[in-house]
């Protein structure tokens, strides 16, 4: 699936697993998985939130409907680089993602209403920023990803994230390196994205490897870690 696609609607299921379990999945796949056109790359995400972290606090309550906004880069966050501004919404297990591509230098001015961008998705993003007053960069999360697609089921996409790190977001250019680890050593986060039920070979492989779906939010986990850090600081 190309990075330039600006609308997604699909079911996403997450799993925490070890590298050996992941090797078991690949072995079971045989020729049923192929490397994506963009197979291996690094991602950086600046999550936007209100001063009181309204969006992530609501999300952690696990409502039927939840939404978030982030700036996503497949390279580096700098003024001359194009990034995505993404709206991600989830309703009853189905994920809806809408995004626009924009130079990093123009992203924050657009979100602050100081620059116009044409198009329906841009108008939805502007409405979001007006509804959640005071949106600003909150936390930065980066990771390395491998992406696969199904050879028989073209709607199937499987990604594996490693080296997931978080830190406070800072104005201007943001480095993809450094930060605090979110996962234990040798642990991976796998996401299976599909429009229908999982293929039988994959459900069988998950069962054999004792891999079970989990409710894991990168932003939610990073926010909880940040809260714990602030509590420790306050107690010192």
C-alpha positions as a Markdown table, in Angstrom:
| # | Residue | x | y | z |
|---|---|---|---|---|
| 1 | Unk | 0.0 | 0.0 | 0.0 |
| 2 | Unk | 1.5 | 3.3 | -1.1 |
| 3 | Unk | 2.5 | 5.9 | 1.4 |
| 4 | Unk | 0.7 | 8.6 | -0.7 |
| 5 | Unk | -2.8 | 7.2 | -0.2 |
| 6 | Unk | -4.8 | 9.7 | 1.8 |
| 7 | Unk | -7.8 | 7.6 | 2.9 |
| 8 | Unk | -7.9 | 4.3 | 4.8 |
| 9 | Unk | -10.8 | 2.3 | 6.2 |
| 10 | Unk | -9.9 | -1.1 | 7.7 |
| 11 | Unk | -9.8 | -3.3 | 10.8 |
| 12 | Unk | -6.5 | -3.2 | 12.7 |
| 13 | Unk | -5.5 | -5.9 | 15.3 |
| 14 | Unk | -2.4 | -5.5 | 17.4 |
| 15 | Unk | -0.1 | -8.2 | 19.0 |
| 16 | Unk | 2.9 | -8.0 | 21.2 |
| 17 | Unk | 5.4 | -10.8 | 20.4 |
| 18 | Unk | 9.0 | -11.9 | 20.6 |
| 19 | Unk | 11.3 | -12.1 | 17.6 |
| 20 | Unk | 11.2 | -15.9 | 17.7 |
| 21 | Unk | 7.4 | -15.8 | 17.5 |
| 22 | Unk | 7.6 | -13.5 | 14.6 |
| 23 | Unk | 10.0 | -15.9 | 12.8 |
| 24 | Unk | 7.3 | -18.6 | 13.4 |
| 25 | Unk | 4.8 | -16.4 | 11.6 |
| 26 | Unk | 7.1 | -15.8 | 8.7 |
| 27 | Unk | 7.8 | -19.5 | 8.5 |
| 28 | Unk | 4.1 | -20.4 | 8.5 |
| 29 | Unk | 3.4 | -17.8 | 5.8 |
| 30 | Unk | 5.5 | -19.4 | 3.1 |
| 31 | Unk | 4.6 | -17.6 | -0.1 |
| 32 | Unk | 1.4 | -16.1 | 1.3 |
| 33 | Unk | 3.2 | -12.9 | 2.4 |
| 34 | Unk | 5.4 | -10.6 | 0.3 |
| 35 | Unk | 7.4 | -7.6 | 1.2 |
| 36 | Unk | 5.6 | -4.3 | 0.7 |
| 37 | Unk | 6.8 | -1.9 | -2.0 |
| 38 | Unk | 8.0 | 0.2 | 1.0 |
| 39 | Unk | 9.4 | -2.8 | 3.0 |
| 40 | Unk | 11.7 | -1.3 | 5.7 |
| 41 | Unk | 11.6 | 2.3 | 6.9 |
| 42 | Unk | 11.6 | 4.5 | 9.9 |
| 43 | Unk | 8.6 | 6.6 | 11.1 |
| 44 | Unk | 8.3 | 9.7 | 13.2 |
| 45 | Unk | 5.1 | 10.9 | 14.7 |
| 46 | Unk | 4.3 | 14.1 | 16.5 |
| 47 | Unk | 1.0 | 13.7 | 18.4 |
| 48 | Unk | -1.1 | 16.8 | 18.8 |
| 49 | Unk | -3.2 | 17.3 | 21.9 |
| 50 | Unk | -4.8 | 19.9 | 24.1 |
| 51 | Unk | -2.9 | 21.4 | 27.1 |
| 52 | Unk | -4.7 | 19.1 | 29.4 |
| 53 | Unk | -4.2 | 16.0 | 27.2 |
| 54 | Unk | -7.9 | 15.7 | 26.5 |
| 55 | Unk | -7.6 | 13.5 | 23.4 |
| 56 | Unk | -5.3 | 10.8 | 24.9 |
| 57 | Unk | -7.1 | 10.8 | 28.3 |
| 58 | Unk | -10.4 | 10.2 | 26.5 |
| 59 | Unk | -8.8 | 7.5 | 24.4 |
| 60 | Unk | -7.5 | 5.6 | 27.4 |
| 61 | Unk | -11.1 | 5.3 | 28.7 |
| 62 | Unk | -11.6 | 3.0 | 25.8 |
| 63 | Unk | -14.8 | 4.6 | 24.4 |
| 64 | Unk | -16.7 | 3.2 | 21.4 |
| 65 | Unk | -15.5 | 6.1 | 19.3 |
| 66 | Unk | -12.1 | 7.9 | 19.7 |
| 67 | Unk | -10.0 | 10.1 | 17.6 |
| 68 | Unk | -6.5 | 11.6 | 17.4 |
| 69 | Unk | -4.3 | 13.8 | 15.3 |
| 70 | Unk | -0.6 | 13.4 | 14.4 |
| 71 | Unk | 2.1 | 14.7 | 12.1 |
| 72 | Unk | 3.8 | 11.8 | 10.4 |
| 73 | Unk | 7.2 | 11.7 | 8.7 |
| 74 | Unk | 8.8 | 8.8 | 6.8 |
| 75 | Unk | 12.1 | 10.6 | 7.0 |
| 76 | Unk | 13.0 | 13.6 | 9.1 |
| 77 | Unk | 11.0 | 16.5 | 10.5 |
| 78 | Unk | 12.4 | 19.6 | 8.9 |
| 79 | Unk | 11.1 | 22.7 | 7.1 |
| 80 | Unk | 11.9 | 21.4 | 3.6 |
| 81 | Unk | 10.5 | 17.9 | 4.1 |
| 82 | Unk | 7.0 | 16.9 | 3.2 |
| 83 | Unk | 5.0 | 15.2 | 6.0 |
| 84 | Unk | 1.5 | 14.0 | 6.6 |
| 85 | Unk | -1.1 | 15.5 | 8.9 |
| 86 | Unk | -3.3 | 12.6 | 9.8 |
| 87 | Unk | -6.8 | 12.3 | 11.4 |
| 88 | Unk | -7.2 | 8.9 | 12.8 |
| 89 | Unk | -10.6 | 7.8 | 14.1 |
| 90 | Unk | -11.7 | 4.4 | 15.4 |
| 91 | Unk | -15.3 | 3.3 | 15.8 |
| 92 | Unk | -16.3 | -0.2 | 16.9 |
| 93 | Unk | -12.9 | -1.7 | 15.9 |
| 94 | Unk | -12.8 | -0.1 | 12.4 |
| 95 | Unk | -10.1 | 2.5 | 11.8 |
| 96 | Unk | -10.7 | 5.4 | 9.5 |
| 97 | Unk | -7.6 | 7.5 | 8.6 |
| 98 | Unk | -7.6 | 10.7 | 6.5 |
| 99 | Unk | -4.5 | 12.7 | 5.8 |
| 100 | Unk | -2.9 | 15.4 | 3.7 |
| 101 | Unk | 0.7 | 15.9 | 2.6 |
| 102 | Unk | 2.3 | 19.3 | 3.4 |
| 103 | Unk | 5.8 | 20.7 | 3.9 |
| 104 | Unk | 6.8 | 20.6 | 7.6 |
| 105 | Unk | 7.3 | 24.4 | 7.6 |
| 106 | Unk | 3.7 | 24.9 | 6.6 |
| 107 | Unk | 2.1 | 22.3 | 8.9 |
| 108 | Unk | 1.8 | 24.2 | 12.2 |
| 109 | Unk | 0.8 | 27.5 | 10.5 |
| 110 | Unk | -2.0 | 25.6 | 8.7 |
| 111 | Unk | -3.1 | 24.0 | 12.0 |
| 112 | Unk | -3.1 | 27.4 | 13.7 |
| 113 | Unk | -5.3 | 28.8 | 10.9 |
| 114 | Unk | -2.6 | 31.0 | 9.5 |
| 115 | Unk | -2.4 | 29.3 | 6.1 |
| 116 | Unk | -5.1 | 27.9 | 3.8 |
| 117 | Unk | -4.9 | 24.4 | 2.2 |
| 118 | Unk | -7.6 | 23.4 | -0.3 |
| 119 | Unk | -9.6 | 20.2 | -0.2 |
| 120 | Unk | -12.2 | 18.3 | 1.8 |
| 121 | Unk | -9.7 | 16.5 | 4.1 |
| 122 | Unk | -7.9 | 19.8 | 4.8 |
| 123 | Unk | -11.3 | 21.3 | 5.9 |
| 124 | Unk | -11.9 | 18.3 | 8.2 |
| 125 | Unk | -8.5 | 18.8 | 9.8 |
| 126 | Unk | -9.2 | 22.5 | 10.3 |
| 127 | Unk | -12.6 | 21.7 | 11.9 |
| 128 | Unk | -10.8 | 19.3 | 14.3 |
| 129 | Unk | -8.3 | 22.0 | 15.4 |
| 130 | Unk | -11.1 | 24.5 | 16.0 |
| 131 | Unk | -13.1 | 22.0 | 18.0 |
| 132 | Unk | -10.2 | 20.9 | 20.2 |
| 133 | Unk | -8.9 | 24.4 | 21.1 |
| 134 | Unk | -5.3 | 24.8 | 22.0 |
| 135 | Unk | -3.9 | 21.8 | 20.0 |
| 136 | Unk | -0.1 | 21.7 | 20.1 |
| 137 | Unk | 2.7 | 19.2 | 19.7 |
| 138 | Unk | 2.5 | 16.8 | 22.7 |
| 139 | Unk | 4.7 | 13.7 | 22.4 |
| 140 | Unk | 7.1 | 12.4 | 19.7 |
| 141 | Unk | 7.1 | 8.7 | 18.9 |
| 142 | Unk | 9.4 | 7.0 | 16.4 |
| 143 | Unk | 10.0 | 3.4 | 15.4 |
| 144 | Unk | 11.4 | 1.1 | 12.7 |
| 145 | Unk | 8.9 | -0.8 | 10.6 |
| 146 | Unk | 8.8 | -3.8 | 8.2 |
| 147 | Unk | 5.7 | -4.0 | 6.0 |
| 148 | Unk | 4.2 | -7.0 | 4.2 |
| 149 | Unk | 1.2 | -7.6 | 2.0 |
| 150 | Unk | -0.8 | -10.8 | 1.3 |
| 151 | Unk | -0.2 | -12.6 | -2.0 |
| 152 | Unk | -3.6 | -14.3 | -2.0 |
| 153 | Unk | -5.6 | -11.8 | 0.1 |
| 154 | Unk | -4.8 | -8.4 | -1.4 |
| 155 | Unk | -6.6 | -6.6 | 1.4 |
| 156 | Unk | -4.2 | -8.1 | 4.0 |
| 157 | Unk | -1.4 | -6.0 | 5.3 |
| 158 | Unk | 1.0 | -6.9 | 8.2 |
| 159 | Unk | 3.5 | -4.6 | 9.8 |
| 160 | Unk | 6.1 | -5.2 | 12.5 |
| 161 | Unk | 7.4 | -2.3 | 14.6 |
| 162 | Unk | 10.6 | -2.4 | 16.6 |
| 163 | Unk | 12.8 | 0.1 | 18.5 |
| 164 | Unk | 9.7 | 2.1 | 19.5 |
| 165 | Unk | 10.9 | 5.2 | 21.4 |
| 166 | Unk | 9.1 | 8.3 | 22.8 |
| 167 | Unk | 10.1 | 11.7 | 24.0 |
| 168 | Unk | 8.6 | 15.2 | 24.5 |
| 169 | Unk | 7.9 | 16.9 | 21.2 |
| 170 | Unk | 9.9 | 20.0 | 20.5 |
| 171 | Unk | 9.3 | 22.9 | 18.1 |
| 172 | Unk | 11.1 | 22.8 | 14.7 |
| 173 | Unk | 13.1 | 19.9 | 13.4 |
| 174 | Unk | 12.7 | 16.7 | 15.3 |
| 175 | Unk | 15.3 | 13.9 | 15.2 |
| 176 | Unk | 14.1 | 10.3 | 14.7 |
| 177 | Unk | 16.8 | 9.1 | 17.0 |
| 178 | Unk | 17.0 | 9.0 | 20.8 |
| 179 | Unk | 14.2 | 8.8 | 23.3 |
| 180 | Unk | 12.8 | 6.3 | 25.9 |
| 181 | Unk | 12.0 | 2.7 | 24.9 |
| 182 | Unk | 8.3 | 1.6 | 25.0 |
| 183 | Unk | 8.9 | -2.1 | 24.6 |
| 184 | Unk | 11.0 | -4.7 | 26.5 |
| 185 | Unk | 14.2 | -5.9 | 24.8 |
| 186 | Unk | 13.5 | -8.3 | 22.0 |
| 187 | Unk | 9.8 | -7.4 | 21.9 |
| 188 | Unk | 7.9 | -6.4 | 18.7 |
| 189 | Unk | 4.6 | -4.9 | 18.0 |
| 190 | Unk | 2.7 | -6.5 | 15.1 |
| 191 | Unk | -0.4 | -5.0 | 13.5 |
| 192 | Unk | -2.6 | -7.0 | 11.1 |
| 193 | Unk | -4.7 | -4.7 | 8.9 |
| 194 | Unk | -7.5 | -6.2 | 6.8 |
| 195 | Unk | -10.9 | -5.6 | 5.4 |
| 196 | Unk | -12.3 | -9.1 | 6.2 |
| 197 | Unk | -11.6 | -12.0 | 8.5 |
| 198 | Unk | -8.0 | -13.2 | 8.9 |
| 199 | Unk | -6.9 | -16.0 | 6.6 |
| 200 | Unk | -6.9 | -19.5 | 8.1 |
| 201 | Unk | -3.1 | -19.9 | 7.7 |
| 202 | Unk | -2.6 | -16.8 | 9.8 |
| 203 | Unk | -5.1 | -17.7 | 12.6 |
| 204 | Unk | -3.4 | -21.1 | 12.8 |
| 205 | Unk | 0.0 | -19.6 | 13.0 |
| 206 | Unk | -1.1 | -17.2 | 15.8 |
| 207 | Unk | -2.5 | -20.1 | 17.8 |
| 208 | Unk | 0.6 | -22.3 | 17.4 |
| 209 | Unk | 2.9 | -19.4 | 18.5 |
| 210 | Unk | 0.6 | -18.5 | 21.5 |
| 211 | Unk | 0.2 | -15.0 | 20.2 |
| 212 | Unk | -2.9 | -13.1 | 21.4 |
| 213 | Unk | -4.3 | -9.8 | 20.4 |
| 214 | Unk | -3.7 | -6.9 | 22.7 |
| 215 | Unk | -5.0 | -3.3 | 23.2 |
| 216 | Unk | -1.7 | -1.4 | 22.8 |
| 217 | Unk | -1.6 | 2.3 | 22.0 |
| 218 | Unk | 1.9 | 3.8 | 21.4 |
| 219 | Unk | 0.7 | 7.3 | 22.3 |
| 220 | Unk | -1.3 | 6.0 | 25.3 |
| 221 | Unk | 1.6 | 4.0 | 26.7 |
| 222 | Unk | 4.0 | 6.9 | 26.1 |
| 223 | Unk | 1.6 | 9.3 | 27.9 |
| 224 | Unk | 1.3 | 7.0 | 30.8 |
| 225 | Unk | 5.1 | 6.7 | 31.1 |
| 226 | Unk | 5.4 | 10.5 | 30.9 |
| 227 | Unk | 2.8 | 10.8 | 33.8 |
| 228 | Unk | 4.8 | 8.4 | 35.8 |
| 229 | Unk | 8.0 | 10.4 | 35.2 |
| 230 | Unk | 6.3 | 13.7 | 36.2 |
| 231 | Unk | 5.0 | 12.1 | 39.4 |
| 232 | Unk | 8.5 | 10.9 | 40.3 |
| 233 | Unk | 9.9 | 14.4 | 39.6 |
| 234 | Unk | 7.2 | 15.9 | 41.8 |
| 235 | Unk | 8.0 | 13.6 | 44.7 |
| 236 | Unk | 11.8 | 14.4 | 44.6 |
